[in-house]
Amino acid sequence: GDGNRVTIGSNTNIGDCAVVHIAKIQGDFVTNIGNDVSIGPNTIVHAATLGDAVVVGAGSQILDGAVVGSNVFVEAGSIVTPGTKIPDGEVWSGSPAKFLRKVTKEDIEYIQSHSAQMSSLALLHAGECEKDYKQLAKDEEEYEDKEHRADDYWQPTDEDPTDIQGQGAPGRIFNTTLSEAEEGLKK
């Protein structure tokens, strides 16, 4: 934060264009976000506390001093007004947000699976982001090759038991000069 503390738990994901902020002028509120929380895109979490396993729908606002319990759904477009306390295990909706119903077993399973899926996606994304240009070019070439090569045609990843010299596909060995006969042998 720029005047107070923002704490975000593990396996928590925050959607595109979301704003997570603190309050310093209208009270001294920190922002605490628990574990396994999914915050939708275009959401505002302003100086509020979110428990564990919470889903905040797209475009919602959780405002100053609000406390959201664990295993809670705040539906898309809802506005949780300042100072609101949402107990564990409830679904809230509307503007201003009001109690809609208790969460179901299916709701809790969804919260858990969504958090795990988003964590896996984040790891995949991080792996892709750390690739250099050469690796990206190689990946693109392999993708294009796979898209245009028939399944019953020779595949570049197939091991060829007749390829004694380790030179790869027939035709390619003729473009390579071997200075010593053993140079092309597999190790």
C-alpha positions as CSV (number, residue, x, y, z in Angstrom):
1,G,0.0,0.0,0.0
2,D,1.0,3.6,-0.2
3,G,0.1,4.6,3.3
4,N,-0.8,1.3,5.0
5,R,-0.4,-2.4,4.6
6,V,-1.8,-4.8,2.0
7,T,-1.5,-8.5,2.8
8,I,-2.4,-11.2,0.2
9,G,-2.6,-14.9,1.1
10,S,-1.4,-17.9,-0.9
11,N,-3.2,-19.3,-3.9
12,T,-5.0,-16.0,-4.3
13,N,-5.7,-14.6,-7.7
14,I,-6.6,-11.0,-8.6
15,G,-8.3,-10.4,-12.0
16,D,-7.4,-7.9,-14.7
17,C,-8.0,-4.2,-14.0
18,A,-8.8,-4.9,-10.3
19,V,-7.8,-2.4,-7.7
20,V,-6.6,-3.4,-4.2
21,H,-6.1,-0.4,-2.0
22,I,-5.9,0.9,1.6
23,A,-7.5,3.8,3.4
24,K,-5.6,6.5,5.3
25,I,-8.0,9.5,5.1
26,Q,-11.4,8.1,6.2
27,G,-10.0,5.8,8.8
28,D,-6.9,3.8,9.2
29,F,-7.8,0.5,7.5
30,V,-5.4,-2.1,6.1
31,T,-6.3,-4.5,3.4
32,N,-6.1,-8.2,4.2
33,I,-6.9,-10.9,1.7
34,G,-6.9,-14.5,2.8
35,N,-5.8,-17.7,1.2
36,D,-7.5,-19.3,-1.8
37,V,-9.4,-16.1,-2.7
38,S,-10.5,-15.3,-6.3
39,I,-11.0,-11.6,-7.1
40,G,-12.7,-11.0,-10.4
41,P,-11.7,-8.5,-13.1
42,N,-12.6,-4.8,-12.6
43,T,-13.2,-5.4,-8.9
44,I,-12.3,-2.9,-6.1
45,V,-11.1,-4.1,-2.7
46,H,-10.6,-0.9,-0.7
47,A,-9.4,-1.1,2.8
48,A,-11.3,-4.4,3.6
49,T,-10.6,-7.8,5.0
50,L,-11.4,-11.0,3.0
51,G,-11.2,-14.3,4.8
52,D,-10.1,-17.6,3.2
53,A,-11.8,-19.2,0.3
54,V,-13.7,-16.2,-1.0
55,V,-14.9,-15.5,-4.5
56,V,-15.6,-11.9,-5.4
57,G,-17.4,-11.5,-8.7
58,A,-16.4,-9.3,-11.6
59,G,-17.0,-5.6,-11.1
60,S,-17.8,-5.8,-7.4
61,Q,-16.7,-3.4,-4.8
62,I,-15.7,-4.3,-1.2
63,L,-15.3,-1.0,0.6
64,D,-13.7,0.6,3.6
65,G,-13.8,-1.5,6.8
66,A,-15.9,-4.3,5.4
67,V,-15.1,-7.8,6.7
68,V,-15.9,-10.8,4.5
69,G,-15.8,-14.2,6.3
70,S,-14.5,-17.5,4.9
71,N,-16.3,-19.6,2.2
72,V,-18.2,-16.6,0.9
73,F,-19.4,-15.6,-2.5
74,V,-19.9,-12.0,-3.4
75,E,-21.7,-12.0,-6.7
76,A,-20.7,-10.0,-9.8
77,G,-21.5,-6.3,-9.7
78,S,-22.2,-6.2,-5.9
79,I,-21.3,-3.3,-3.7
80,V,-20.4,-4.3,-0.1
81,T,-20.8,-1.0,1.7
82,P,-18.3,0.4,4.3
83,G,-18.3,-1.4,7.6
84,T,-20.4,-4.4,6.4
85,K,-19.7,-7.7,8.1
86,I,-20.4,-10.8,6.1
87,P,-20.4,-14.0,8.2
88,D,-18.8,-17.3,7.0
89,G,-20.6,-19.4,4.5
90,E,-22.9,-16.9,2.8
91,V,-23.7,-15.6,-0.7
92,W,-24.3,-11.9,-1.0
93,S,-25.5,-10.0,-4.0
94,G,-26.8,-6.6,-5.1
95,S,-26.1,-2.9,-4.7
96,P,-25.9,-2.5,-1.8
97,A,-25.0,-6.1,-1.2
98,K,-27.4,-8.1,0.9
99,F,-27.6,-11.7,2.1
100,L,-28.9,-14.0,-0.6
101,R,-28.5,-17.6,0.8
102,K,-26.1,-19.9,2.5
103,V,-23.3,-21.5,0.4
104,T,-23.9,-25.1,-0.7
105,K,-21.5,-28.0,-0.8
106,E,-21.1,-27.4,-4.5
107,D,-20.3,-23.8,-3.9
108,I,-17.4,-24.7,-1.6
109,E,-16.1,-27.4,-4.1
110,Y,-16.2,-24.7,-6.8
111,I,-14.2,-22.2,-4.6
112,Q,-11.5,-24.8,-3.9
113,S,-11.2,-26.1,-7.5
114,H,-11.2,-22.6,-9.0
115,S,-8.4,-21.5,-6.7
116,A,-6.4,-24.6,-7.6
117,Q,-7.0,-24.1,-11.3
118,M,-5.9,-20.4,-11.2
119,S,-2.8,-21.3,-9.3
120,S,-1.9,-23.9,-11.9
121,L,-2.5,-21.4,-14.7
122,A,-0.3,-18.9,-12.9
123,L,2.6,-21.4,-12.8
124,L,2.2,-22.1,-16.5
125,H,2.1,-18.4,-17.2
126,A,5.3,-17.8,-15.2
127,G,7.0,-20.6,-17.1
128,E,6.1,-19.1,-20.4
129,C,7.2,-15.6,-19.3
130,E,10.7,-16.7,-18.4
131,K,11.4,-18.1,-21.9
132,D,13.9,-16.3,-24.1
133,Y,13.4,-15.4,-27.7
134,K,15.2,-18.5,-29.0
135,Q,12.9,-20.8,-26.9
136,L,9.8,-19.0,-28.1
137,A,10.9,-19.3,-31.7
138,K,11.6,-23.0,-31.3
139,D,8.2,-23.5,-29.6
140,E,6.5,-21.7,-32.5
141,E,8.3,-23.8,-35.1
142,E,7.3,-27.0,-33.3
143,Y,3.7,-25.8,-33.0
144,E,3.5,-24.9,-36.8
145,D,5.2,-28.3,-37.7
146,K,2.7,-30.2,-35.6
147,E,-0.3,-28.3,-37.1
148,H,0.7,-29.1,-40.7
149,R,2.2,-32.6,-40.3
150,A,-0.1,-35.6,-40.8
151,D,-0.2,-38.0,-37.8
152,D,0.8,-41.0,-40.0
153,Y,3.9,-39.1,-41.4
154,W,7.3,-39.2,-39.8
155,Q,7.4,-37.3,-36.6
156,P,10.5,-35.4,-35.5
157,T,10.2,-36.8,-31.9
158,D,10.1,-40.5,-33.1
159,E,13.3,-42.5,-32.4
160,D,14.5,-44.2,-35.6
161,P,16.3,-47.5,-34.8
162,T,18.0,-47.4,-38.2
163,D,19.6,-44.1,-37.5
164,I,23.0,-45.5,-36.6
165,Q,24.9,-42.3,-37.0
166,G,22.5,-40.0,-35.1
167,Q,22.0,-37.7,-38.1
168,G,18.2,-37.6,-38.0
169,A,15.8,-37.8,-40.9
170,P,17.0,-39.2,-44.2
171,G,18.2,-36.5,-46.5
172,R,19.6,-34.3,-43.7
173,I,22.8,-36.4,-43.4
174,F,23.8,-35.4,-46.9
175,N,24.0,-31.7,-45.9
176,T,26.5,-32.4,-43.1
177,T,30.2,-33.0,-43.6
178,L,31.7,-35.6,-41.2
179,S,35.4,-35.2,-40.7
180,E,35.6,-38.4,-38.8
181,A,33.4,-41.4,-39.1
182,E,32.8,-41.7,-35.3
183,E,31.7,-38.0,-35.1
184,G,28.1,-38.9,-36.0
185,L,27.8,-42.0,-33.7
186,K,25.3,-41.8,-30.8
187,K,26.8,-41.7,-27.4
